[in-house]
Amino acid sequence: MPPAGTVSLPRVHWSLRWPGWRCCGIPEYSRRCGTGCPSDDDRRTAMNAVTPWQLQGLGFEFCNCQPGCTCNFSGFPTSADGSCKAAVLTRIESGHCGDVELSGIDAVGLLDWPRAIHDGGGRAVFVVPPEVGDEQLGALAQIFTGQLGGMPWAILGATYEVAGVVRAPIAVTDDDLHSGFAIPGVGRAQGSTLKNPVTGEDHRVAIDLDQGFIWKRGDCGQGSFEVAAEGVALKFDDSNWIRYRFDWTNQG
């Protein structure tokens, strides 16, 4: 097992009512649509009080839902037991947190929720390459746990406890819907296209989410993943896999 350490960070508490829930993405405030909305001046003041960050790049989402993952638009998993278990790659092509440069970093999250994501109670393990510096890791930890606000982590970070951080090389294969990743000592994930049930030919599917807070358009296939680290062990075959572009920030 690669060297690992457990991070213990302050938590941001949110009042979650999702789907149908809207939030300003600022830790100082939480609201449901139509109640307790801060003024624009209050929002700008809170934004100026936290470190600005932005991440842009490519994401791979492997989870135990059926292909298409209805969690993204109806809120509840289509997994056999109603849980949400995922291995997610975040390939940061351009990014920063304050003055900390985050461009070029690959990070993988092993995510295990016993029920729907918005029900909470999840556990997360994050994997980063050994060359990621402590300052960079600290910045990512603040983003991924929602401490700095900004979607999607302002919501997601409140739904899990971080069980540990693993430093290990992440080998990424970026080949459209045949993409995947492998991590020595942790595991791997591999995607493929959906198949036409009659002809067996590739069957391309995409989902557009105009109001999506993780991604706006996802190319869907089916994938398999097997990963284990810091007490989180996940293994699923021929389940959901989505390839998407992301642009996340706590500014605006």
Sequence and secondary structure as in RCSB ss.txt:
>XXXX:A:sequence
MPPAGTVSLPRVHWSLRWPGWRCCGIPEYSRRCGTGCPSDDDRRTAMNAVTPWQLQGLGFEFCNCQPGCTCNFSG
FPTSADGSCKAAVLTRIESGHCGDVELSGIDAVGLLDWPRAIHDGGGRAVFVVPPEVGDEQLGALAQIFTGQLGG
MPWAILGATYEVAGVVRAPIAVTDDDLHSGFAIPGVGRAQGSTLKNPVTGEDHRVAIDLDQGFIWKRGDCGQGSF
EVAAEGVALKFDDSNWIRYRFDWTNQG
>XXXX:A:secstr
   EE             SS    S TT    TTSS   HHHHHHHHHHS  EEEEEEEEEEESS TT GGGTTS
S  STTS EEEEEEEEEEEEEETTEE TT EEEEEEEESS GGG  EEEEEEE TTS HHHHHHHHHHHTTTT  
BTHHHHTTSEEEEEEEE   EEE  GGG EEEETTTEEEEEE EE TTT  EE EEEE TT SS SEEEEEEEEE
EEEETTEEEEEEEEEEEEEEEEEES  
